Amino acid sequence: MMEYRLKIVTPDRLAFDGLAERLIARTTTGDVCILARHTEYITPLAIGVVKVKAEGEWRTASCSGGTLVVTGGEATIITDAFEWSDEIDIERAHAAKEKAEERMKNNTTEFEFKLAELKLKRAINRIKTGSR
């Protein structure tokens, strides 16, 4: 299968920089699969699972949203948080989930509620991804 360069960038690290055969990511309108020679493309990413096939092996990760850009035969994900499934601390994710649920019950403003809801979605995604 043909390969292309894939970079996955967060503010604090380069999570992936190498050749990939396939990328499956959750966008705000559904899942997308990127193969070599994909057309120029840009889309917002939703909180969800990202799958990368490189060197014949699949890796799964939790992605907190962001942007996917395909240009010049390369793909780049820019995101605030990206964790491979084997990097996820499940206990920490469960604690974050409980904390977010508590904040949603005890919110004082709409903004605080929405922020807690976002944190809850991220925690659930991390738990789901880390349990694979």
N, C-alpha and C positions, 0 to 999 in steps of 0.2 A: 504494500500500500504506500502511496506517496506521502511524504512528510512536509511539514511547514514549520517555521519558527513560531513558537508560542512563548509569550512572556506574561507572567501574572505578578502584578506589582501592588504592594500595600505601602502605606506611609513609612513603615518600619522595616520592610524587607522585600527582597525579590523572592517570591515563593516558588517560581518556576521560570527557567530560561533555558529552553532547549527545543529539540525537534519533537513534534507531536504528529500522530496519525489522525487523531480525531479529538474533538472537544464537544461536549454536550453541556449546555448551560441553561439555566432558567432565566428567561427574560420577563419583562413585565407583561408580555402578551403570550407567553408559553415557552416551551423548550425549543432550543435551536441546536443544530449539529453543524459544526464547522469542519470541513475537509480541506485538503490542499486545493489550491486554485479557486477558492471561494471568491465570489464577487466582493467588491468593496462594500463595507457594511459597518454600521454603527448602531448600537441599541443599548438602552438602559437595562441593567440586570436587576432582578428581584432577589430577595433573600431566598436562597435555595441551594441545592446540591449541584456541584460541578463535577463532571467526570472527564478525565483526560486519559487517552490511550497513547502511550509512548513506549517505544522499544517492545511493542507487542503486549504490554501489560496495562491494565486499567487501574487508575488511582481515583479515589473519590475524596471530595473536600466539601467543607461548608463555606459558603460565600455569603457575605452580608449585603450583597447588592453591589452596585457600581456601574461600570460601563465596559462594554465589549466593543473593540474596534478591530476591523479586518481591513488592512490596507497594504499595498505593495507585496502581497503574498505572505504577509505575517499577521498574526492575531495577537492582541494584547487585551488583558483584563486589568482594569484599574479599580481597586476596591479598598474599602476601609479595613476589612478583616477577611482573611482567608486562612483556613486551617485544614490540612490534610486529615483524613479520618483517624490516622494513627497518632496525631498530635493533640487530639481533643481530650481534655480532662472532663470526663463524664460527670464526676461529682461536682465540679465547679459549674458545669452547665446546668445541672439539676438545682443547685443553689441559686443560680441566676434566674432560673425559671420561677422558683418559689418567691424570690424577692420581687420579681416583676408582677406576679399575680397579686401579691400583697399590696404593692403600690397601686395596682389598678382598683383594688377594693377601697383603698383609703386616699384616693386622689383628691386634690383640692381644686385643680383647674383642668380644663380640657387639654391644655398642652401637656401637663404631667401625665394624664391618662394616655394620650397618644404616644408619648415617649416610653411609658411602661409597656404599652402594647407592642411597640417596635422591639423593645428588649426581650419581650416574651417570645415573639416570632423568631428572633435570632437564637435564643436559648433552645427552643424546640427544634430548630433546624440543626443546631450543633449536637443535640442529643440523638436525633434521628441519624445524622451522618456518622457520629462516633460509634453508634451501635451496630454498624454494618460489618 
